């Protein structure tokens, strides 16, 4: 059973990338590119589907690698629905994340709001994550989301450099 948060938890991350806005947009919306940078360190994306239209589905499954010790092989699916798309500046999707096999306890519901701003040959990315509900075993995971997003934004920089 999910617990609605009285005050949604908000994360805000901002990065500037050495790439034009169209290239950054593509990295967020092309499944082939997204799977190269998505997820925290020591994980890989095993499944990635993007139906880029309002009401379209997003599905990304991240799996822990051997370097994650006891978590190796653990899968973290995220499914979502696009609620706003303004190419190439704005992307919003509602999502549900969990640990595969423990959906009841580990589910986190969140909205991700991605804004891109062109600065000539560079692009500023502002990511706002609003966590609205968490399962009884997901408090630590919701706390760790900030570090996971930071790691994947670092990986995005490597792809765009």
Order of alpha helices (4+ residues) and beta strands (2+ residues): beta-alpha-alpha-beta-beta-beta-beta-alpha-beta-beta-alpha
